[in-house]
Amino acid sequence: MEDMQSAVNKAKGSSTLIHHMWIGAVVGGSVSIWFHRNRVFFEGDDLDLNFCKKYRHSQVLVARHSSNGFSRDHDDPILRAWGVEGKRRKAPRMKECFW
């Protein structure tokens, strides 16, 4: 089993948006397991893998919306696999000038 730091480091070299979403997935996955363990242990709920998946996905979406980074073209397959749309930067404005 890998530790948290090595899991977070797997996003090195990616765009800022993918890096933020990856950290959201790693931390969100850990927190969802912790929350679910507490619900099962203290409240007597049944085991539910969908709770962990939904919570982790919601944290990925939060990271995507709060990130200031933009996606690149080669990030599209990753974003589609996560079910998230990319953030494109604004196109540069062309200003006409005369010399």
C-alpha positions in Angstrom: 0.0 0.0 0.0 1.3 3.4 -0.9 1.4 6.4 1.4 -0.5 9.6 0.9 2.5 11.6 -0.4 3.4 9.1 -3.1 -0.3 9.0 -4.2 -0.3 12.8 -4.5 3.0 12.8 -6.4 1.5 10.7 -9.2 0.0 13.9 -10.7 3.4 15.6 -11.1 3.9 16.8 -14.7 0.1 17.2 -15.3 -1.7 20.4 -15.9 -2.7 22.4 -12.9 -6.3 21.5 -13.2 -5.6 17.7 -13.4 -3.2 18.1 -10.4 -5.9 19.8 -8.3 -8.5 17.2 -9.3 -6.1 14.4 -8.5 -5.4 15.7 -5.0 -9.2 16.1 -4.6 -9.6 12.4 -5.6 -6.9 11.2 -3.2 -8.0 13.2 -0.2 -11.7 12.8 -1.0 -11.2 9.0 -1.2 -9.5 8.9 2.2 -12.1 11.1 3.8 -14.9 9.1 2.3 -13.5 5.9 3.8 -13.1 7.5 7.2 -16.7 8.9 7.1 -18.1 5.6 6.0 -16.2 3.7 8.6 -17.6 6.0 11.3 -21.2 5.5 9.9 -20.8 1.7 9.9 -19.1 1.5 13.3 -21.1 4.1 15.3 -24.4 4.3 13.5 -24.7 0.7 12.4 -25.2 1.4 8.7 -24.5 -1.3 6.1 -21.4 -1.3 3.9 -22.0 0.8 0.8 -19.3 1.3 -1.8 -21.4 3.8 -3.7 -21.2 6.2 -0.8 -17.4 6.3 -1.1 -17.6 6.6 -4.9 -20.1 9.5 -4.8 -18.2 11.4 -2.1 -14.9 11.1 -4.0 -16.5 12.2 -7.2 -18.1 15.2 -5.5 -14.7 16.2 -4.2 -13.2 15.9 -7.7 -16.0 18.3 -8.9 -15.3 20.7 -6.1 -11.6 20.7 -6.9 -12.4 21.3 -10.6 -14.6 24.3 -9.8 -12.2 25.9 -7.3 -9.1 25.4 -9.4 -7.6 28.4 -11.2 -5.9 26.1 -13.6 -6.9 25.3 -17.2 -6.9 22.0 -19.1 -4.8 21.2 -22.1 -5.9 19.2 -25.2 -4.1 16.1 -24.0 -6.1 16.2 -20.7 -9.4 15.5 -22.5 -9.3 11.6 -22.1 -8.6 12.0 -18.4 -11.4 14.5 -17.9 -13.9 12.3 -19.9 -13.0 9.3 -17.8 -13.8 11.3 -14.6 -17.0 12.7 -16.2 -15.9 16.3 -16.0 -15.7 19.0 -18.6 -12.4 20.9 -19.1 -11.8 24.5 -18.4 -10.5 26.4 -21.4 -8.7 29.7 -21.0 -10.1 32.7 -22.8 -8.9 33.2 -26.4 -6.5 36.0 -26.9 -7.9 39.2 -28.3 -6.6 40.3 -31.6 -6.2 44.1 -31.7 -5.8 45.8 -35.0 -3.0 48.4 -35.1 -1.8 50.6 -37.9 1.9 51.7 -38.4 
